[in-house]
């Protein structure tokens, strides 16, 4: 919401994460919201490292040498 992106943008990647066993859908609640949680999959540690590296790249983009 803070980036003004529709929720539907996230459905395909979430489906892929569920299919890969990296996430699972939480049991439904009383409202319409759907929540997901990451699984204990060991793949998350290296993925976090990759994301951290991408964030460093993004922050350097506007730097002037």
C-alpha positions, 0 to 999 in steps of 0.5 A: 500500500505504501508503494501504491502497488495493487495486491494482485502484483504479488499473487504470482510470486506468492504462488511460486513460493508456495509451490516451492515450499518456501511459504504457505498460506495461513488458515483463513480469518474472518476478514478478506485478507489472506496471510502467508508465512515463510516455512523453515526452508533452509533456502531463506538464509541465502535468499536474504543474503541476495536481497541484502546485496540487491539493496546495497546495489540500489542504494549505490545507484544514485551515487556520484563518483 
